[in-house]
């Protein structure tokens, strides 16, 4: 599953992080799991996490010695079919042509 359309106009790394977190919204992910799921340099990943946290799009929860990162509720689509064909085409174009 992917993050809602209104959150897809961010940097490529931020969108990849949001998509990975939306896929595991219930459980969340550790930083190590995010590193495995998102193809980005560690510095880019850290910057993306910091930006998403400051924008209130992710929630960081500590569970004992583990820290889990989850998407904010408003990022997770309520209906998986909410992403229409137009969104997919614009995403495809954005990936192919840097704007």
Secondary structure, 3 states (H helix, E strand, C coil): CCECHHHCCCCHHHHHHHHHHHHCCCCCECHHHHHHHCCCCHHHHHHHHHHHHHCCCEEEEEECCEEEEEECHHHECCCHHHCCHHHHHHHHHHHHCCC
